[in-house]
Amino acid sequence: MFKTASTLKLFYFIALFIGLASCNEDTIEPKGEGLIEGVVISAETGVAIPAASITTTPATSAIVTDENGRFKITAVPWGDYTVSAKKNGYGAETVAVAVKESKKAAEENISAITIVLSKSKEQQASPERPYNPVPKVDSVDAPIAVTLRWQGKDPDKGDSLKYDVLLYVSGSTQKNIISQGKSDTAVVASQLNYSTTYFWQVIAKDNHGNVTNGPVWTFRTADLPDARYLFAKSVNGNYDIYSSDGAPTNVFRLTNSFSREWWPVMSPRRNEIAYSSNAGIENHIYIMKRDGSDKQQVTTVPVAGYHNQGIGFAWSPDGGQLLYANYDNLYRVERDGSGLTLLAKAPQNRHFRAVDWTSQGSKIVMQTIGSNINDSEIYIMNANGTGMALLVDNVPGRVESPSFSIDGRRVIYTQDVAGFETPEGRQLDARIFVQNIDGTGVVDLSVNKPAGTNDLNPRFSPDGAKIIFVNTSNDGISKKEVWAMNAADGSNRVLLFSDAEMPDWK
């Protein structure tokens, strides 16, 4: 009995020892390992960085890169790590890496990384000041669309530069940014004003945020050419105003907006242009300088009426006032918008439309029109609004666009002699006629007009010897062209401008 109990105790002791030994073996079994190797390079040059300090989290070994920028950390237990690289003159950088479980030997279980260090901002030299401007400093006669050029460099090898370009005029509080964040060393400055001194400055920035302001350079644009012709042009359904000295290559755009600007008329002083614009939805009269600058709204009561989309206005002979139509009212207003005066009322159920004022100042001619676009006639009256008399009767076909000769003794206008009338107002054979202000001496000036076309919007040339006008196909959709012909008999028809309309010639 004693032996049996002793034997059982011995058996339990041996079993417990074996169990404890087995548990101890599980806790001390070594975990697998791998190695991390990599290279540290410069962000600016791509060249290896030697002697960079390498540390990890969780901590392993702390080492430095060799002369080739390389490092190797051995005996790294499996797991996730962050590897940090530092060196004086550079910003520190950290990269995440995983040492994965593997059946490979530790020296074959490799996790490879590349760490890119950027130079510290304080270690980076700023760009040099931009230099060698074109146009040259204080140059003159620059075109109104000029290419600005310059040169620039950065002391740090491998740095890239980008530029902002500012442009402004003397006395302006607003510096316009015409180019921003571009690497090009050239930019086009367009739609400049003539006879204007411009200031411009280039700001250089490197890819580390260092900024260098260049010097302020100046140039002056050329004087305004003697652009005696005005016309409007439609681009994608939007109208703008242009001027020209008559050469096809010298066409100058004076307006450029999403609103409709058209019906330009040069002041008798030849220093300003009046035109109509729907910038405020309703058509109003604006004025601007001959180069398109200093645009100002004149009217507060709009140019409006039957079939009147801003057409009905004219300068006074001295250029100090404007005459314009507003429904059945004919107003006179000072060029600065003051002094609005009712000059005349249209006949019953009529509205004023196109108007003109003799250069002598004694007479006014105007078209009146009903709700039907074909229902129109021409009246003449004294400049004070008295003595209104019918000049051209309401004949079949549209009658419109009256204006005076230079001496004020004759009136020019158009009439569709085909007598064709549709609700849309299409014309089949619109011709230009001239007659004395007493109604005598009617002459058809469109005797040489091509068949199937209309002659429209006539005005006398500054010397009275020619007529400037529009010719276009009667299909109603073709492009319009501006022509000139002899005022005496309509001979010598000459094309002046293609894709143009609403001409004026002063």
Summary of the structure (lengths in Angstrom):
residues: 506
radius of gyration: 42.3
end to end distance: 143.3
largest distance: 161.1
contacts: 1609
relative contact order: 0.06
helix: 6%
strand: 48%
